[in-house]
Amino acid sequence: MRIAMIGTGYVGLVSGTCFSEFGVHVTCVDKDADKIAQLQRGEIPIYEPGLDELVAKNVRAGRLTFTTSLAQAMENVDAVFIAVGTPTRRGDGHADLSYVYAAAEEIAQHLDHYAVVVTKSTVPVGTGREVEAIIRRVRPDADFDVASNPEFLREGSAIGDFMRPDRVVIGAQSERARNVLRQLYRPLYLIETPILVTTLETAELTKYAANAFLATKITFINEIANLCEMVGGDVHDVAKGIGLDGRIGKKFLHAGPGYGGSCFPKDTLALAQTARKYDSPVRIVEAVININHRRKKDMATRIVASCGGSVAGKTIAILGVTFKPNTDDMRDAPALDIIPALQEAGATVRAYDPAGMHEAEKLLTNVSWCSDAYGVLDGADCVVILTEWNEFRALNLTRVKALLKQPVMVDLRNVYEPAEMVAAGFSYTCIGRPTKASAL
């Protein structure tokens, strides 16, 4: 089989590469000539563990190519995937679908045989129907179907998610289109992956509902963490206690500084706006959006309080700035709210991140970037763990304490055990857990 993948961002590049690993001939297309040249040289523009080796392997095998020419990419394809960005539209919170619709118009110009046009991008309900209308308007004679095939990839573990997914969702209108997509995903039948075949609208909504629900779980446990702090409870134990219930599940019950990344912030906003458009507001999701926004702001206040009520003239060491580990993605990372707030309060900020500093430098000003986790600590008044990279999980606490001007740690990811930190002589602040030895 042959497919074209329009867009070489996170979703397009990972999905295209993984399809090629299935034995499909994949041509990835992008208008950014510099990015295509970079990929042709074997340079990967995003950080995703294992992606560089997988790209190189399939390029060598002749199954994966990169081009700026959609006409070339669409030659003899069975399907063309739209995997362009759908960022939040400035001013109103709706998803910006201009890239999706532009791709549909261009696809129409090169449709000279039957193919399935598949939206892989996260798009609101009704987008597939509009894509179909655009193609019909440009090419009334074209032979095609439109389908929806939302992605459920987690940054940092995307390859495993594609190769061993919880499920595959296919929204298609014709049996012909369904058969093409079933054939593309045929390798997953061998591992008995659930494949849900449904309508366009249902598939589009499923993606938004999934992300909104996960964002709600994160926000819920953060609210419970706040209550734990007031009454002396331990949010870790609460999360375990409810997570062992099969109806709830243990994932996404980790208290922290709020969710970020490329999906949850924009997708919850887009779902809320879509629901308002159809006069069916999702009030739970609206509350989640507001609470999460406020939580990031509150984290800076928590850090200031841990430093005695003022950070003016103090140096704050930040460990991790990406929204999660194993990615260089800075989109809506809590660091983007917390670090400027600390600077506005008079702090000098030093930071280290294993993969995200190049991206972070574009977004954060007046930050001193350090080359390792210990270098950032030297002479600092407080260390803050913002991202739970593995290398921060087993720091030499004796060395950490010796490097800091004051033994103050604010652990916004609950990496360490409170009793251990108290015993090591730290003034330790975490999320939703008792920190006094007598309370443990």
N, C-alpha and C positions, 0 to 999 in steps of 0.2 A: 504494500500500500504506500501511497505518497500523500503527504500533507504539506500545507504551508502554514507557518505560524507567524502572524503579523504582530510585531512587538517583541523586543528582546530585553524587556525588563524582567523583573523577578519571576512573574508567572510564565511569561512566554519562553524565556530561556530555560527554566527548569522543566517545564512541560515538554517543550520541543526536544530537549536532550533526552528526557526519559522515554518519550515515544520512540526516539531513534534506538534506544537501548532495547526496546521491544522488537526491533527489526524493521520498523517503519522508516521509509526515506523521508526525511524532514528538511525543509528549507525554511530557515528563520529570516524574516524580513524586517528591516527597520529603515526609516528615513534618515537616521543619524549615521552619516557615512563614517564618521570617526569611530563610532561604536562598532560598526560592522568590520572596519579595518582592524580594530583591536581584537575582535573575536576571531577574525581570520588569522591573526598572528598567534592565537592561542591564549590571549590575555582575557581573563574573566572580569567584567566590570562590577560584579557584586561579590560579596563574601558569603559563600554557602558551602559548608564542609562537604568535600567530595565532588563538587560540581566540576572543578577544573579537570580532574582525572577522567570523569565521565564524558565531558565534552571532547577531550583529546582522543579518547578511545573511539568514539563514534565518528569523529572527523576522519581519523585514520581508516576506519572501516568504510568510508564513503557514504554513510547513512545520514550525516549531518553536515549541512552547508549553510553559509550565511551570505546574504545579498541585500542590496538596496532596491532591487528590481522586483516588484510584485508580479509583473508579467512573466518574468522568468520563473519565479517561485510557483506560479499557478499552473504551469504546464503539466497536464495529465494528472492533476491532484484529485484525490477522492474527497478531500475535505480541506477547507481553509478556516483556520481558527483566528478569531479576533482576540488578541491578548494585550490590548493597549490600556493605558492608564484611565481610571475614572475618578480623578481627584474630587474633593469637595469643591463645588462651585462657589466662587467668592461672593459673599453677600447673602446667600439664602440657604446654604446647607445642603442643597440638592447635589446629586452626583453630576459632574460635568461629563456629558456624553458626546462632546464634540469630536473626540478622537475616534470613538466607536462609529459614529455616523460618517465621518470622513473615510474611514476604512471601508465601510459598506459601499460608498459611492465608487471608490477605487476598485473594489472587488468586482462590481458590476461591469466595469469597463473591460475586464479581462476574462469574464465567464464565457468560454466557448464550448463547454461540455458540462454534463451534469456534475455537480459537486454539492456537498453539504456545507453551508456557511454556519460556523459554530461560534457562539459567543462564549469565550473563556473568561473574559473580564467580568468583574462583579458589577452587575447592572440592575437597575430597578425593574419592577414588573412593567411589562409593556415594551421593553427595549427590543426584544426579538421581533415583535410585530412591526415595530418601526423600521428595523433593519430590513425586513422583508419588503416593506413598502418602498423604501429608498431604492433597493435593487430593482424592484418591479418598475419604478418610475424611470430609472436610467436605462434599464434593459427589459422592456416588456416581453421580449422573446426568450429570455434566459431560462434555462432548465436547472432548477436548484431547489433546495429546501433549507430552511433556517432551523437551527437547533440551539439549545442551551446546555452547556456542560460546565457548571461552576467548579472552581478549584477549591480544595480544602487543604492547602499546603501550609504548614507551620514553618516560619523562617527558622533556620538552624537545623531542621530535620526534614526538609522538603523532599529530598530524594527518597527517603524511606517512606514518607507519606504517599508519594506517587506510586511507588512500587508495591507497597503493602497497605493500601488505603482501608479505612473503616468501611467506605462505601463509594460508589460512583453514581452520580446523579445525571441522568440524560433526559432532557426535555425535548421532544420531537413531535412533529405533526404527522409524519408519514412513516409507513413501515420501511420504505426505502432508506430514509435517513436513519432510522433506528438500526437497521442492519449494518450500515456503514460504521456507525459508532460502536456497535457491539463487536464488529470485526477488529476495530482499532484496539479495543480493550480485551480482546480475546485472551491474552496471556494471564489476565487476572481471574478468568474463569477457573483456571487450573488451581488457584489457591482459594477458590470459592468465595471471592469477594462479592458482597451483596451489590447488585446493580439495580438501581431504581429507575425505571423508565416511566416518564410522566409527561405532562403538558409543559409548554414553554413557560407559562406563567408560574406554575408550581415549582419548576426548577429554579427560576429566577428568585422567587420568594424564599425557597429553602436555604439558599446561601445567606441571605440577609438574616433570616430567622436564626440560623446556626450561630453566626457571629454575635448577634444581639444577645442570645441566650448565654453564651460564654462570657461576654462582657458583663452581663447581669450577675453571673456567679462570682466573678472577681469583685465586683462592686459590693455584692452582698457580704462576702467574707471580710471585706475591708470595713464595712459598717459594724459587723460583729466584733472585729478586732478593736474598734473604738470602744464598744461596750465592755469588752474584756478588760481594757485598761481602767475603766471606771470601777469595775466591781471585783477585780483581782482574778479574773479568769485567764485561761491560756488558750489563745486562738488556735494553736497547733492541735491541741487535744480536742477542741470543739470541731475543727475541720475533720479530724480523724473520726470523731464520733458520728458526724453526719455523713461523711464520705463513705463509710463502710456500708451504708444503706445503698443497696443496688439501684434504688430509684433515683438517687442523688449522684453517686459516684464521687471519687476523690479528686479528679482532675479539676484544675482551675479554682481550687480552694486554697490558694496561697496568698496570704495577706501581704500587701506591699504598698508602694507609693502611687498606685493607679495604673490602668492599662494605657498602652500607647501602640505605636507601630503603624503599618500601612493599611490595616484592615479595620480593626474595631472602632477607632474614632470616626473615620469617614463613613463606615457602613451603618453604624448606629444613627448617625445624623441623617444619612440618606433614607434609612427605613422610617425614621420619625417623620421626615418631610413627605415621603410617599404616602404614609398613613394619613397625614393631615390632608393631602391632596384628595384622597378618597373619603374624607370625612369619617375616618375610623382611627382616631389617634391611639398610639401605643404609649400610654402614660407611664408604664413601667420603664420602657426604654428612654423616654424623655427624662425621667428621674435619674436613671443610670448616667446619662450624658452629663447632667448638671452636677451630680455627686462626684463623678470622676474628675471633672474640671476643677472643682473646688478642692479635691483631695491633693492634687499636685501642688496647689498653692499652700495648703496646710502643712505639707512636708517641710517647706522652708522654715515656717514658724516653729516646727518641732526641733529642727536643727539649731535654730537660734536659742530656743529655750534650753537645749542641752549644753549650750556654751555659756550658760549663766545669764541669759536674757539679752545678750548683745554679742554681735560678731564684728563690730566696728574695730578696724585695725587688726583683726585676727586673720590667720591663714587657715583655710579649710581645704583639706585633701579629699578629693573625690575619686572613688574607685568604681569605674564603669560609668559610661554615659549612654550607651545604646539602650533601646527600650527593652531588650532582652539579650541573653548571652547567645553566642554562636551566630551573630549577624553584625553587619556594620550599619544597620538601618537606624537612622536617627529620627524618623518621622514620628512626631507627637511623643517623643521620649520624655518621661518626667524630668530628665535633666534640663530640658529646654525651658521649663518653668522654674525649677529649683535653683539652678546656678545663677540666672539673672537676678532672682529675688535675693539671694545671698549677697551678690555684688551691690545691689541697691541698698542693702543694710550695712554696707561698709566693709565687707569681707574681701580678702584676696583669695582667689580660687586657683588651686592647682589640680590637675586631673590626669588620670591614666585610664586607657581602655585598650584591651588587646587588639581590637579590630576597628573600632569606630572613630578614632581620632581624626583621620583624614576627612571624613564626612562632618564630624562635629566642629572642626575648625571653620567650616563655611557658615556655621549657624550660631556659634558662641564666640563672643569677643572678650578680649582681656583675660583669657585663661592661659595659664602656663601649663603646657603639655609636657608630661614626663615620660621617660622611656620604660619604666617598670613600676611595679606596685610599691616597692620600698622607697624608690627615689621620690615619689610624690609625698611621702610621709615626713620626710626630714624637716624638722622644725615646725611642723604644722600644729595648730591648736586643737584640731579635731579631725577625725577621719570619718567619712561618710561612705557607706557601701550603697551604691545606687543600682548596680547591675550584678547579678549573682554569677559572674564568670567562675569557672572551676578553680582557676588559679587564686581566687580570693577566699576559697573555702578552707584552706589550711595554712594561713599565714603564720609565721613564727611570732607568736604573741609577745614573747620577750623582746624580740627585735623591734616589733611595732611600738611597744611601750617605750623603748629606749630612744627611738627616732622622734616620737611625738613630743612636743613641748609640754602638753598635758595629756594624760591617758584617757582621752574622750573618744568614744566610738558611737556613731549613730548608724545602726544596721537596719536599713529600710527594706531588707530582703530576708531578715531572720536567718542569716547564714550560721550564726554562732549560738551556742547555748548560753542563756543568761547566767546560770550558776558558774560556768567555766569562766566567763568574762569577769564576773564579780571576784572570783577566786584569784584571777590574774591581776587584780588591782585596777580594773578599768571602771570608769564611769560609763555605763553602757545603756544605750537606749535602743529599743527594738520596736516591733509592731505587735501589739496585742498580747504581750507576754509579761509576767511579773519579772522584775529585774533585781529585786532585793532578795538576798540570800535567805532571809527569814520566811519569805513567801513561797519558797520552792519546796 
